[in-house]
Amino acid sequence: MKVPKTVKTYCPYCGKHTEHEISKVKKRKASELKWGQRRFRRVTAGYGGFPRPKPEGREKPTKRYYVKYTCKVCKKSHNVEGKRAKRFEIVEV
């Protein structure tokens, strides 16, 4: 899926359609203090195997890509719900 680098779309902060720059949302490092991570560390600590079996079978054919729109007028950014695609590419138009 090829996406243009800039696109004119609605800015919720300006309240009107403006030029936006598109970038891919990067995954940030998971917090060690979250409950799920604390539970995972507790279960995997010490003697014993991994707490759950390895996933067998197929992988999903597509990945979900999240896009961040940054307004060129007010410089604020907002995310849009992810779209599924095999490949994701931001191209110069």
PDB file of N, CA, C and O in Angstrom, chain B, residues numbered from 101:
ATOM      1  N   MET B 101       0.852  -1.170   0.000  1.00  0.00           N
ATOM      2  CA  MET B 101       0.000   0.000   0.000  1.00  0.00           C
ATOM      3  C   MET B 101       0.897   1.231   0.000  1.00  0.00           C
ATOM      4  O   MET B 101       1.709   1.407   0.908  1.00  0.00           O
ATOM      5  N   LYS B 102       0.759   2.067  -0.991  1.00  0.00           N
ATOM      6  CA  LYS B 102       1.548   3.285  -1.093  1.00  0.00           C
ATOM      7  C   LYS B 102       0.708   4.467  -0.644  1.00  0.00           C
ATOM      8  O   LYS B 102      -0.421   4.655  -1.097  1.00  0.00           O
ATOM      9  N   VAL B 103       1.282   5.265   0.259  1.00  0.00           N
ATOM     10  CA  VAL B 103       0.581   6.417   0.831  1.00  0.00           C
ATOM     11  C   VAL B 103       1.412   7.660   0.543  1.00  0.00           C
ATOM     12  O   VAL B 103       2.630   7.630   0.715  1.00  0.00           O
ATOM     13  N   PRO B 104       0.776   8.773   0.103  1.00  0.00           N
ATOM     14  CA  PRO B 104       1.544   9.999  -0.143  1.00  0.00           C
ATOM     15  C   PRO B 104       2.082  10.590   1.162  1.00  0.00           C
ATOM     16  O   PRO B 104       1.499  10.405   2.230  1.00  0.00           O
ATOM     17  N   LYS B 105       3.215  11.310   1.053  1.00  0.00           N
ATOM     18  CA  LYS B 105       3.855  11.893   2.236  1.00  0.00           C
ATOM     19  C   LYS B 105       3.011  13.008   2.855  1.00  0.00           C
ATOM     20  O   LYS B 105       2.970  13.154   4.077  1.00  0.00           O
ATOM     21  N   THR B 106       2.336  13.798   2.006  1.00  0.00           N
ATOM     22  CA  THR B 106       1.448  14.856   2.498  1.00  0.00           C
ATOM     23  C   THR B 106       0.064  14.661   1.907  1.00  0.00           C
ATOM     24  O   THR B 106      -0.088  14.227   0.765  1.00  0.00           O
ATOM     25  N   VAL B 107      -0.954  14.995   2.714  1.00  0.00           N
ATOM     26  CA  VAL B 107      -2.336  14.848   2.280  1.00  0.00           C
ATOM     27  C   VAL B 107      -3.170  15.931   2.958  1.00  0.00           C
ATOM     28  O   VAL B 107      -2.868  16.350   4.075  1.00  0.00           O
ATOM     29  N   LYS B 108      -4.223  16.380   2.272  1.00  0.00           N
ATOM     30  CA  LYS B 108      -5.111  17.390   2.849  1.00  0.00           C
ATOM     31  C   LYS B 108      -6.264  16.663   3.526  1.00  0.00           C
ATOM     32  O   LYS B 108      -7.044  15.980   2.863  1.00  0.00           O
ATOM     33  N   THR B 109      -6.375  16.808   4.850  1.00  0.00           N
ATOM     34  CA  THR B 109      -7.414  16.125   5.619  1.00  0.00           C
ATOM     35  C   THR B 109      -7.839  16.988   6.793  1.00  0.00           C
ATOM     36  O   THR B 109      -7.250  18.040   7.040  1.00  0.00           O
ATOM     37  N   TYR B 110      -8.855  16.547   7.514  1.00  0.00           N
ATOM     38  CA  TYR B 110      -9.431  17.324   8.613  1.00  0.00           C
ATOM     39  C   TYR B 110      -8.507  17.323   9.823  1.00  0.00           C
ATOM     40  O   TYR B 110      -8.013  16.275  10.239  1.00  0.00           O
ATOM     41  N   CYS B 111      -8.278  18.505  10.384  1.00  0.00           N
ATOM     42  CA  CYS B 111      -7.492  18.646  11.616  1.00  0.00           C
ATOM     43  C   CYS B 111      -8.462  18.916  12.759  1.00  0.00           C
ATOM     44  O   CYS B 111      -9.157  19.932  12.741  1.00  0.00           O
ATOM     45  N   PRO B 112      -8.527  18.018  13.771  1.00  0.00           N
ATOM     46  CA  PRO B 112      -9.463  18.241  14.878  1.00  0.00           C
ATOM     47  C   PRO B 112      -9.089  19.419  15.759  1.00  0.00           C
ATOM     48  O   PRO B 112      -9.928  19.912  16.514  1.00  0.00           O
ATOM     49  N   TYR B 113      -7.851  19.880  15.680  1.00  0.00           N
ATOM     50  CA  TYR B 113      -7.411  21.015  16.506  1.00  0.00           C
ATOM     51  C   TYR B 113      -7.700  22.347  15.831  1.00  0.00           C
ATOM     52  O   TYR B 113      -8.126  23.297  16.488  1.00  0.00           O
ATOM     53  N   CYS B 114      -7.468  22.424  14.501  1.00  0.00           N
ATOM     54  CA  CYS B 114      -7.781  23.642  13.747  1.00  0.00           C
ATOM     55  C   CYS B 114      -9.277  23.742  13.462  1.00  0.00           C
ATOM     56  O   CYS B 114      -9.817  24.842  13.345  1.00  0.00           O
ATOM     57  N   GLY B 115      -9.947  22.591  13.351  1.00  0.00           N
ATOM     58  CA  GLY B 115     -11.367  22.562  13.039  1.00  0.00           C
ATOM     59  C   GLY B 115     -11.666  22.724  11.563  1.00  0.00           C
ATOM     60  O   GLY B 115     -12.790  23.051  11.182  1.00  0.00           O
ATOM     61  N   LYS B 116     -10.651  22.494  10.723  1.00  0.00           N
ATOM     62  CA  LYS B 116     -10.852  22.607   9.277  1.00  0.00           C
ATOM     63  C   LYS B 116      -9.874  21.697   8.552  1.00  0.00           C
ATOM     64  O   LYS B 116      -8.996  21.103   9.178  1.00  0.00           O
ATOM     65  N   HIS B 117     -10.020  21.583   7.233  1.00  0.00           N
ATOM     66  CA  HIS B 117      -9.125  20.760   6.425  1.00  0.00           C
ATOM     67  C   HIS B 117      -7.827  21.517   6.157  1.00  0.00           C
ATOM     68  O   HIS B 117      -7.846  22.650   5.678  1.00  0.00           O
ATOM     69  N   THR B 118      -6.703  20.879   6.470  1.00  0.00           N
ATOM     70  CA  THR B 118      -5.389  21.468   6.240  1.00  0.00           C
ATOM     71  C   THR B 118      -4.446  20.401   5.704  1.00  0.00           C
ATOM     72  O   THR B 118      -4.779  19.216   5.687  1.00  0.00           O
ATOM     73  N   GLU B 119      -3.265  20.831   5.266  1.00  0.00           N
ATOM     74  CA  GLU B 119      -2.236  19.892   4.810  1.00  0.00           C
ATOM     75  C   GLU B 119      -1.659  19.156   6.026  1.00  0.00           C
ATOM     76  O   GLU B 119      -1.361  19.768   7.051  1.00  0.00           O
ATOM     77  N   HIS B 120      -1.509  17.846   5.894  1.00  0.00           N
ATOM     78  CA  HIS B 120      -0.931  17.023   6.957  1.00  0.00           C
ATOM     79  C   HIS B 120       0.233  16.215   6.409  1.00  0.00           C
ATOM     80  O   HIS B 120       0.216  15.779   5.258  1.00  0.00           O
ATOM     81  N   GLU B 121       1.234  16.024   7.242  1.00  0.00           N
ATOM     82  CA  GLU B 121       2.365  15.164   6.901  1.00  0.00           C
ATOM     83  C   GLU B 121       2.101  13.798   7.529  1.00  0.00           C
ATOM     84  O   GLU B 121       1.662  13.707   8.676  1.00  0.00           O
ATOM     85  N   ILE B 122       2.370  12.745   6.775  1.00  0.00           N
ATOM     86  CA  ILE B 122       2.081  11.387   7.234  1.00  0.00           C
ATOM     87  C   ILE B 122       3.368  10.710   7.677  1.00  0.00           C
ATOM     88  O   ILE B 122       4.393  10.807   7.004  1.00  0.00           O
ATOM     89  N   SER B 123       3.309  10.022   8.816  1.00  0.00           N
ATOM     90  CA  SER B 123       4.432   9.203   9.274  1.00  0.00           C
ATOM     91  C   SER B 123       3.879   7.948   9.922  1.00  0.00           C
ATOM     92  O   SER B 123       2.740   7.921  10.388  1.00  0.00           O
ATOM     93  N   LYS B 124       4.699   6.913   9.944  1.00  0.00           N
ATOM     94  CA  LYS B 124       4.301   5.637  10.522  1.00  0.00           C
ATOM     95  C   LYS B 124       4.474   5.707  12.033  1.00  0.00           C
ATOM     96  O   LYS B 124       5.479   6.225  12.521  1.00  0.00           O
ATOM     97  N   VAL B 125       3.501   5.190  12.775  1.00  0.00           N
ATOM     98  CA  VAL B 125       3.583   5.196  14.236  1.00  0.00           C
ATOM     99  C   VAL B 125       4.555   4.104  14.665  1.00  0.00           C
ATOM    100  O   VAL B 125       4.429   2.945  14.269  1.00  0.00           O
ATOM    101  N   LYS B 126       5.532   4.504  15.489  1.00  0.00           N
ATOM    102  CA  LYS B 126       6.524   3.556  15.969  1.00  0.00           C
ATOM    103  C   LYS B 126       6.061   2.962  17.289  1.00  0.00           C
ATOM    104  O   LYS B 126       5.442   3.644  18.105  1.00  0.00           O
ATOM    105  N   LYS B 127       6.366   1.686  17.490  1.00  0.00           N
ATOM    106  CA  LYS B 127       5.992   1.022  18.731  1.00  0.00           C
ATOM    107  C   LYS B 127       6.971   1.424  19.817  1.00  0.00           C
ATOM    108  O   LYS B 127       8.184   1.327  19.633  1.00  0.00           O
ATOM    109  N   ARG B 128       6.448   1.876  20.949  1.00  0.00           N
ATOM    110  CA  ARG B 128       7.345   2.273  22.028  1.00  0.00           C
ATOM    111  C   ARG B 128       7.636   1.089  22.934  1.00  0.00           C
ATOM    112  O   ARG B 128       6.939   0.075  22.892  1.00  0.00           O
ATOM    113  N   LYS B 129       8.672   1.226  23.753  1.00  0.00           N
ATOM    114  CA  LYS B 129       9.087   0.151  24.632  1.00  0.00           C
ATOM    115  C   LYS B 129       8.001  -0.085  25.673  1.00  0.00           C
ATOM    116  O   LYS B 129       7.479   0.863  26.260  1.00  0.00           O
ATOM    117  N   ALA B 130       7.660  -1.359  25.903  1.00  0.00           N
ATOM    118  CA  ALA B 130       6.621  -1.697  26.868  1.00  0.00           C
ATOM    119  C   ALA B 130       7.105  -1.386  28.280  1.00  0.00           C
ATOM    120  O   ALA B 130       8.273  -1.607  28.601  1.00  0.00           O
ATOM    121  N   SER B 131       6.225  -0.882  29.112  1.00  0.00           N
ATOM    122  CA  SER B 131       6.587  -0.525  30.489  1.00  0.00           C
ATOM    123  C   SER B 131       6.712  -1.786  31.329  1.00  0.00           C
ATOM    124  O   SER B 131       5.871  -2.682  31.257  1.00  0.00           O
ATOM    125  N   GLU B 132       7.762  -1.843  32.119  1.00  0.00           N
ATOM    126  CA  GLU B 132       7.985  -2.986  33.007  1.00  0.00           C
ATOM    127  C   GLU B 132       7.045  -2.946  34.211  1.00  0.00           C
ATOM    128  O   GLU B 132       6.911  -3.944  34.919  1.00  0.00           O
ATOM    129  N   LEU B 133       6.401  -1.820  34.450  1.00  0.00           N
ATOM    130  CA  LEU B 133       5.552  -1.669  35.626  1.00  0.00           C
ATOM    131  C   LEU B 133       4.093  -2.039  35.366  1.00  0.00           C
ATOM    132  O   LEU B 133       3.297  -2.088  36.304  1.00  0.00           O
ATOM    133  N   LYS B 134       3.728  -2.301  34.106  1.00  0.00           N
ATOM    134  CA  LYS B 134       2.349  -2.678  33.794  1.00  0.00           C
ATOM    135  C   LYS B 134       2.020  -4.041  34.383  1.00  0.00           C
ATOM    136  O   LYS B 134       2.899  -4.890  34.534  1.00  0.00           O
ATOM    137  N   TRP B 135       0.752  -4.246  34.714  1.00  0.00           N
ATOM    138  CA  TRP B 135       0.331  -5.466  35.409  1.00  0.00           C
ATOM    139  C   TRP B 135       0.613  -6.714  34.590  1.00  0.00           C
ATOM    140  O   TRP B 135       1.086  -7.713  35.130  1.00  0.00           O
ATOM    141  N   GLY B 136       0.332  -6.671  33.300  1.00  0.00           N
ATOM    142  CA  GLY B 136       0.565  -7.839  32.449  1.00  0.00           C
ATOM    143  C   GLY B 136       2.035  -8.223  32.395  1.00  0.00           C
ATOM    144  O   GLY B 136       2.373  -9.407  32.395  1.00  0.00           O
ATOM    145  N   GLN B 137       2.906  -7.226  32.349  1.00  0.00           N
ATOM    146  CA  GLN B 137       4.343  -7.486  32.286  1.00  0.00           C
ATOM    147  C   GLN B 137       4.855  -8.011  33.626  1.00  0.00           C
ATOM    148  O   GLN B 137       5.734  -8.873  33.660  1.00  0.00           O
ATOM    149  N   ARG B 138       4.314  -7.501  34.718  1.00  0.00           N
ATOM    150  CA  ARG B 138       4.710  -7.972  36.055  1.00  0.00           C
ATOM    151  C   ARG B 138       4.300  -9.428  36.234  1.00  0.00           C
ATOM    152  O   ARG B 138       5.058 -10.232  36.775  1.00  0.00           O
ATOM    153  N   ARG B 139       3.094  -9.762  35.776  1.00  0.00           N
ATOM    154  CA  ARG B 139       2.621 -11.140  35.864  1.00  0.00           C
ATOM    155  C   ARG B 139       3.486 -12.058  35.000  1.00  0.00           C
ATOM    156  O   ARG B 139       3.835 -13.161  35.421  1.00  0.00           O
ATOM    157  N   PHE B 140       3.832 -11.602  33.791  1.00  0.00           N
ATOM    158  CA  PHE B 140       4.665 -12.382  32.877  1.00  0.00           C
ATOM    159  C   PHE B 140       6.035 -12.652  33.498  1.00  0.00           C
ATOM    160  O   PHE B 140       6.536 -13.774  33.432  1.00  0.00           O
ATOM    161  N   ARG B 141       6.643 -11.624  34.102  1.00  0.00           N
ATOM    162  CA  ARG B 141       7.956 -11.782  34.742  1.00  0.00           C
ATOM    163  C   ARG B 141       7.874 -12.772  35.910  1.00  0.00           C
ATOM    164  O   ARG B 141       8.781 -13.581  36.106  1.00  0.00           O
ATOM    165  N   ARG B 142       6.792 -12.703  36.677  1.00  0.00           N
ATOM    166  CA  ARG B 142       6.630 -13.595  37.822  1.00  0.00           C
ATOM    167  C   ARG B 142       6.488 -15.046  37.367  1.00  0.00           C
ATOM    168  O   ARG B 142       7.073 -15.944  37.972  1.00  0.00           O
ATOM    169  N   VAL B 143       5.715 -15.281  36.306  1.00  0.00           N
ATOM    170  CA  VAL B 143       5.460 -16.632  35.816  1.00  0.00           C
ATOM    171  C   VAL B 143       6.712 -17.226  35.180  1.00  0.00           C
ATOM    172  O   VAL B 143       6.986 -18.415  35.345  1.00  0.00           O
ATOM    173  N   THR B 144       7.480 -16.403  34.449  1.00  0.00           N
ATOM    174  CA  THR B 144       8.660 -16.920  33.759  1.00  0.00           C
ATOM    175  C   THR B 144       9.895 -16.986  34.662  1.00  0.00           C
ATOM    176  O   THR B 144      10.901 -17.578  34.274  1.00  0.00           O
ATOM    177  N   ALA B 145       9.839 -16.398  35.838  1.00  0.00           N
ATOM    178  CA  ALA B 145      10.996 -16.398  36.731  1.00  0.00           C
ATOM    179  C   ALA B 145      11.214 -17.785  37.333  1.00  0.00           C
ATOM    180  O   ALA B 145      10.270 -18.556  37.509  1.00  0.00           O
ATOM    181  N   GLY B 146      12.469 -18.087  37.644  1.00  0.00           N
ATOM    182  CA  GLY B 146      12.787 -19.324  38.344  1.00  0.00           C
ATOM    183  C   GLY B 146      12.812 -20.542  37.453  1.00  0.00           C
ATOM    184  O   GLY B 146      12.949 -20.435  36.234  1.00  0.00           O
ATOM    185  N   TYR B 147      12.678 -21.695  38.063  1.00  0.00           N
ATOM    186  CA  TYR B 147      12.767 -22.966  37.341  1.00  0.00           C
ATOM    187  C   TYR B 147      11.435 -23.279  36.684  1.00  0.00           C
ATOM    188  O   TYR B 147      10.382 -23.107  37.298  1.00  0.00           O
ATOM    189  N   GLY B 148      11.473 -23.732  35.453  1.00  0.00           N
ATOM    190  CA  GLY B 148      10.228 -24.084  34.759  1.00  0.00           C
ATOM    191  C   GLY B 148      10.231 -23.543  33.351  1.00  0.00           C
ATOM    192  O   GLY B 148      11.069 -22.717  32.990  1.00  0.00           O
ATOM    193  N   GLY B 149       9.302 -24.007  32.570  1.00  0.00           N
ATOM    194  CA  GLY B 149       9.246 -23.630  31.166  1.00  0.00           C
ATOM    195  C   GLY B 149       8.487 -22.341  30.940  1.00  0.00           C
ATOM    196  O   GLY B 149       8.077 -21.656  31.876  1.00  0.00           O
ATOM    197  N   PHE B 150       8.317 -22.039  29.680  1.00  0.00           N
ATOM    198  CA  PHE B 150       7.569 -20.857  29.280  1.00  0.00           C
ATOM    199  C   PHE B 150       6.098 -21.063  29.659  1.00  0.00           C
ATOM    200  O   PHE B 150       5.608 -22.188  29.562  1.00  0.00           O
ATOM    201  N   PRO B 151       5.382 -20.026  30.086  1.00  0.00           N
ATOM    202  CA  PRO B 151       4.041 -20.209  30.631  1.00  0.00           C
ATOM    203  C   PRO B 151       2.971 -20.637  29.629  1.00  0.00           C
ATOM    204  O   PRO B 151       1.915 -21.128  30.027  1.00  0.00           O
ATOM    205  N   ARG B 152       3.233 -20.455  28.333  1.00  0.00           N
ATOM    206  CA  ARG B 152       2.222 -20.846  27.349  1.00  0.00           C
ATOM    207  C   ARG B 152       2.905 -21.480  26.150  1.00  0.00           C
ATOM    208  O   ARG B 152       4.074 -21.201  25.886  1.00  0.00           O
ATOM    209  N   PRO B 153       2.189 -22.332  25.416  1.00  0.00           N
ATOM    210  CA  PRO B 153       2.820 -22.977  24.263  1.00  0.00           C
ATOM    211  C   PRO B 153       3.099 -21.985  23.136  1.00  0.00           C
ATOM    212  O   PRO B 153       2.453 -20.942  23.036  1.00  0.00           O
ATOM    213  N   LYS B 154       4.061 -22.324  22.300  1.00  0.00           N
ATOM    214  CA  LYS B 154       4.345 -21.478  21.141  1.00  0.00           C
ATOM    215  C   LYS B 154       3.158 -21.551  20.192  1.00  0.00           C
ATOM    216  O   LYS B 154       2.568 -22.618  20.024  1.00  0.00           O
ATOM    217  N   PRO B 155       2.795 -20.420  19.564  1.00  0.00           N
ATOM    218  CA  PRO B 155       1.651 -20.451  18.654  1.00  0.00           C
ATOM    219  C   PRO B 155       1.948 -21.291  17.421  1.00  0.00           C
ATOM    220  O   PRO B 155       2.896 -21.020  16.684  1.00  0.00           O
ATOM    221  N   GLU B 156       1.148 -22.287  17.211  1.00  0.00           N
ATOM    222  CA  GLU B 156       1.306 -23.164  16.058  1.00  0.00           C
ATOM    223  C   GLU B 156       0.399 -22.679  14.937  1.00  0.00           C
ATOM    224  O   GLU B 156      -0.601 -22.005  15.185  1.00  0.00           O
ATOM    225  N   GLY B 157       0.752 -23.024  13.704  1.00  0.00           N
ATOM    226  CA  GLY B 157      -0.129 -22.718  12.586  1.00  0.00           C
ATOM    227  C   GLY B 157       0.287 -21.485  11.823  1.00  0.00           C
ATOM    228  O   GLY B 157       1.456 -21.098  11.823  1.00  0.00           O
ATOM    229  N   ARG B 158      -0.676 -20.877  11.178  1.00  0.00           N
ATOM    230  CA  ARG B 158      -0.402 -19.792  10.237  1.00  0.00           C
ATOM    231  C   ARG B 158      -0.169 -18.449  10.932  1.00  0.00           C
ATOM    232  O   ARG B 158      -0.620 -18.212  12.052  1.00  0.00           O
ATOM    233  N   GLU B 159       0.543 -17.597  10.230  1.00  0.00           N
ATOM    234  CA  GLU B 159       0.644 -16.201  10.625  1.00  0.00           C
ATOM    235  C   GLU B 159      -0.422 -15.452   9.844  1.00  0.00           C
ATOM    236  O   GLU B 159      -0.908 -15.930   8.819  1.00  0.00           O
ATOM    237  N   LYS B 160      -0.775 -14.293  10.330  1.00  0.00           N
ATOM    238  CA  LYS B 160      -1.756 -13.493   9.589  1.00  0.00           C
ATOM    239  C   LYS B 160      -1.123 -13.021   8.278  1.00  0.00           C
ATOM    240  O   LYS B 160       0.064 -12.695   8.252  1.00  0.00           O
ATOM    241  N   PRO B 161      -1.899 -12.980   7.191  1.00  0.00           N
ATOM    242  CA  PRO B 161      -1.331 -12.583   5.901  1.00  0.00           C
ATOM    243  C   PRO B 161      -1.011 -11.091   5.816  1.00  0.00           C
ATOM    244  O   PRO B 161      -0.197 -10.682   4.988  1.00  0.00           O
ATOM    245  N   THR B 162      -1.642 -10.276   6.660  1.00  0.00           N
ATOM    246  CA  THR B 162      -1.399  -8.833   6.626  1.00  0.00           C
ATOM    247  C   THR B 162      -1.119  -8.317   8.027  1.00  0.00           C
ATOM    248  O   THR B 162      -1.529  -8.922   9.018  1.00  0.00           O
ATOM    249  N   LYS B 163      -0.413  -7.185   8.097  1.00  0.00           N
ATOM    250  CA  LYS B 163      -0.158  -6.516   9.370  1.00  0.00           C
ATOM    251  C   LYS B 163      -0.986  -5.237   9.403  1.00  0.00           C
ATOM    252  O   LYS B 163      -1.344  -4.687   8.362  1.00  0.00           O
ATOM    253  N   ARG B 164      -1.280  -4.778  10.598  1.00  0.00           N
ATOM    254  CA  ARG B 164      -2.023  -3.535  10.740  1.00  0.00           C
ATOM    255  C   ARG B 164      -1.020  -2.394  10.902  1.00  0.00           C
ATOM    256  O   ARG B 164      -0.140  -2.449  11.762  1.00  0.00           O
ATOM    257  N   TYR B 165      -1.158  -1.364  10.072  1.00  0.00           N
ATOM    258  CA  TYR B 165      -0.254  -0.225  10.115  1.00  0.00           C
ATOM    259  C   TYR B 165      -1.005   0.996  10.620  1.00  0.00           C
ATOM    260  O   TYR B 165      -2.092   1.318  10.140  1.00  0.00           O
ATOM    261  N   TYR B 166      -0.410   1.669  11.594  1.00  0.00           N
ATOM    262  CA  TYR B 166      -0.996   2.870  12.160  1.00  0.00           C
ATOM    263  C   TYR B 166      -0.266   4.079  11.608  1.00  0.00           C
ATOM    264  O   TYR B 166       0.957   4.071  11.472  1.00  0.00           O
ATOM    265  N   VAL B 167      -1.023   5.116  11.291  1.00  0.00           N
ATOM    266  CA  VAL B 167      -0.485   6.306  10.646  1.00  0.00           C
ATOM    267  C   VAL B 167      -0.698   7.510  11.549  1.00  0.00           C
ATOM    268  O   VAL B 167      -1.756   7.670  12.156  1.00  0.00           O
ATOM    269  N   LYS B 168       0.341   8.369  11.628  1.00  0.00           N
ATOM    270  CA  LYS B 168       0.245   9.600  12.413  1.00  0.00           C
ATOM    271  C   LYS B 168       0.183  10.773  11.445  1.00  0.00           C
ATOM    272  O   LYS B 168       1.046  10.917  10.579  1.00  0.00           O
ATOM    273  N   TYR B 169      -0.850  11.619  11.597  1.00  0.00           N
ATOM    274  CA  TYR B 169      -1.012  12.804  10.777  1.00  0.00           C
ATOM    275  C   TYR B 169      -0.550  14.009  11.584  1.00  0.00           C
ATOM    276  O   TYR B 169      -1.038  14.232  12.692  1.00  0.00           O
ATOM    277  N   THR B 170       0.394  14.798  11.039  1.00  0.00           N
ATOM    278  CA  THR B 170       0.877  16.006  11.707  1.00  0.00           C
ATOM    279  C   THR B 170       0.458  17.210  10.877  1.00  0.00           C
ATOM    280  O   THR B 170       0.834  17.338   9.712  1.00  0.00           O
ATOM    281  N   CYS B 171      -0.321  18.087  11.489  1.00  0.00           N
ATOM    282  CA  CYS B 171      -0.830  19.275  10.805  1.00  0.00           C
ATOM    283  C   CYS B 171       0.317  20.246  10.544  1.00  0.00           C
ATOM    284  O   CYS B 171       1.131  20.503  11.431  1.00  0.00           O
ATOM    285  N   LYS B 172       0.382  20.788   9.318  1.00  0.00           N
ATOM    286  CA  LYS B 172       1.443  21.728   8.970  1.00  0.00           C
ATOM    287  C   LYS B 172       1.154  23.136   9.490  1.00  0.00           C
ATOM    288  O   LYS B 172       2.062  23.964   9.564  1.00  0.00           O
ATOM    289  N   VAL B 173      -0.105  23.415   9.854  1.00  0.00           N
ATOM    290  CA  VAL B 173      -0.482  24.744  10.345  1.00  0.00           C
ATOM    291  C   VAL B 173      -0.233  24.855  11.845  1.00  0.00           C
ATOM    292  O   VAL B 173       0.501  25.736  12.293  1.00  0.00           O
ATOM    293  N   CYS B 174      -0.850  23.955  12.627  1.00  0.00           N
ATOM    294  CA  CYS B 174      -0.740  24.047  14.091  1.00  0.00           C
ATOM    295  C   CYS B 174       0.312  23.103  14.673  1.00  0.00           C
ATOM    296  O   CYS B 174       0.580  23.149  15.874  1.00  0.00           O
ATOM    297  N   LYS B 175       0.911  22.248  13.843  1.00  0.00           N
ATOM    298  CA  LYS B 175       1.977  21.314  14.236  1.00  0.00           C
ATOM    299  C   LYS B 175       1.534  20.229  15.221  1.00  0.00           C
ATOM    300  O   LYS B 175       2.371  19.514  15.772  1.00  0.00           O
ATOM    301  N   LYS B 176       0.222  20.101  15.445  1.00  0.00           N
ATOM    302  CA  LYS B 176      -0.275  19.043  16.324  1.00  0.00           C
ATOM    303  C   LYS B 176      -0.525  17.794  15.500  1.00  0.00           C
ATOM    304  O   LYS B 176      -0.785  17.869  14.299  1.00  0.00           O
ATOM    305  N   SER B 177      -0.442  16.635  16.162  1.00  0.00           N
ATOM    306  CA  SER B 177      -0.620  15.389  15.427  1.00  0.00           C
ATOM    307  C   SER B 177      -1.725  14.553  16.045  1.00  0.00           C
ATOM    308  O   SER B 177      -2.003  14.640  17.241  1.00  0.00           O
ATOM    309  N   HIS B 178      -2.352  13.737  15.200  1.00  0.00           N
ATOM    310  CA  HIS B 178      -3.372  12.803  15.663  1.00  0.00           C
ATOM    311  C   HIS B 178      -3.216  11.502  14.893  1.00  0.00           C
ATOM    312  O   HIS B 178      -2.786  11.488  13.740  1.00  0.00           O
ATOM    313  N   ASN B 179      -3.576  10.407  15.557  1.00  0.00           N
ATOM    314  CA  ASN B 179      -3.475   9.090  14.948  1.00  0.00           C
ATOM    315  C   ASN B 179      -4.799   8.703  14.324  1.00  0.00           C
ATOM    316  O   ASN B 179      -5.858   9.177  14.734  1.00  0.00           O
ATOM    317  N   VAL B 180      -4.727   7.831  13.321  1.00  0.00           N
ATOM    318  CA  VAL B 180      -5.913   7.323  12.646  1.00  0.00           C
ATOM    319  C   VAL B 180      -5.931   5.816  12.823  1.00  0.00           C
ATOM    320  O   VAL B 180      -4.878   5.182  12.890  1.00  0.00           O
ATOM    321  N   GLU B 181      -7.121   5.244  12.899  1.00  0.00           N
ATOM    322  CA  GLU B 181      -7.264   3.801  13.076  1.00  0.00           C
ATOM    323  C   GLU B 181      -6.475   3.053  12.006  1.00  0.00           C
ATOM    324  O   GLU B 181      -6.460   3.446  10.839  1.00  0.00           O
ATOM    325  N   GLY B 182      -5.810   1.954  12.427  1.00  0.00           N
ATOM    326  CA  GLY B 182      -4.914   1.220  11.537  1.00  0.00           C
ATOM    327  C   GLY B 182      -5.614   0.542  10.378  1.00  0.00           C
ATOM    328  O   GLY B 182      -6.764   0.116  10.486  1.00  0.00           O
ATOM    329  N   LYS B 183      -4.905   0.449   9.270  1.00  0.00           N
ATOM    330  CA  LYS B 183      -5.390  -0.254   8.089  1.00  0.00           C
ATOM    331  C   LYS B 183      -4.516  -1.484   7.883  1.00  0.00           C
ATOM    332  O   LYS B 183      -3.338  -1.477   8.240  1.00  0.00           O
ATOM    333  N   ARG B 184      -5.084  -2.529   7.314  1.00  0.00           N
ATOM    334  CA  ARG B 184      -4.329  -3.756   7.069  1.00  0.00           C
ATOM    335  C   ARG B 184      -3.737  -3.730   5.660  1.00  0.00           C
ATOM    336  O   ARG B 184      -4.405  -3.372   4.690  1.00  0.00           O
ATOM    337  N   ALA B 185      -2.464  -4.120   5.578  1.00  0.00           N
ATOM    338  CA  ALA B 185      -1.792  -4.202   4.282  1.00  0.00           C
ATOM    339  C   ALA B 185      -0.587  -5.117   4.405  1.00  0.00           C
ATOM    340  O   ALA B 185       0.008  -5.240   5.476  1.00  0.00           O
ATOM    341  N   LYS B 186      -0.231  -5.760   3.292  1.00  0.00           N
ATOM    342  CA  LYS B 186       0.959  -6.611   3.305  1.00  0.00           C
ATOM    343  C   LYS B 186       2.208  -5.755   3.402  1.00  0.00           C
ATOM    344  O   LYS B 186       3.121  -6.053   4.173  1.00  0.00           O
ATOM    345  N   ARG B 187       2.242  -4.673   2.601  1.00  0.00           N
ATOM    346  CA  ARG B 187       3.373  -3.748   2.642  1.00  0.00           C
ATOM    347  C   ARG B 187       2.824  -2.353   2.845  1.00  0.00           C
ATOM    348  O   ARG B 187       1.728  -2.033   2.383  1.00  0.00           O
ATOM    349  N   PHE B 188       3.594  -1.516   3.544  1.00  0.00           N
ATOM    350  CA  PHE B 188       3.194  -0.132   3.765  1.00  0.00           C
ATOM    351  C   PHE B 188       4.367   0.762   3.398  1.00  0.00           C
ATOM    352  O   PHE B 188       5.475   0.586   3.905  1.00  0.00           O
ATOM    353  N   GLU B 189       4.120   1.720   2.518  1.00  0.00           N
ATOM    354  CA  GLU B 189       5.189   2.557   2.009  1.00  0.00           C
ATOM    355  C   GLU B 189       4.701   3.997   1.895  1.00  0.00           C
ATOM    356  O   GLU B 189       3.632   4.249   1.338  1.00  0.00           O
ATOM    357  N   ILE B 190       5.485   4.951   2.423  1.00  0.00           N
ATOM    358  CA  ILE B 190       5.168   6.364   2.288  1.00  0.00           C
ATOM    359  C   ILE B 190       5.999   6.902   1.123  1.00  0.00           C
ATOM    360  O   ILE B 190       7.229   6.854   1.151  1.00  0.00           O
ATOM    361  N   VAL B 191       5.308   7.415   0.095  1.00  0.00           N
ATOM    362  CA  VAL B 191       5.991   7.852  -1.127  1.00  0.00           C
ATOM    363  C   VAL B 191       5.864   9.361  -1.318  1.00  0.00           C
ATOM    364  O   VAL B 191       4.912   9.986  -0.850  1.00  0.00           O
ATOM    365  N   GLU B 192       6.845   9.931  -2.017  1.00  0.00           N
ATOM    366  CA  GLU B 192       6.835  11.345  -2.394  1.00  0.00           C
ATOM    367  C   GLU B 192       5.959  11.488  -3.625  1.00  0.00           C
ATOM    368  O   GLU B 192       6.102  10.734  -4.588  1.00  0.00           O
ATOM    369  N   VAL B 193       5.044  12.465  -3.595  1.00  0.00           N
ATOM    370  CA  VAL B 193       4.144  12.659  -4.750  1.00  0.00           C
ATOM    371  C   VAL B 193       4.521  13.903  -5.507  1.00  0.00           C
ATOM    372  O   VAL B 193       3.883  14.234  -6.507  1.00  0.00           O
TER     373      VAL B 193
END
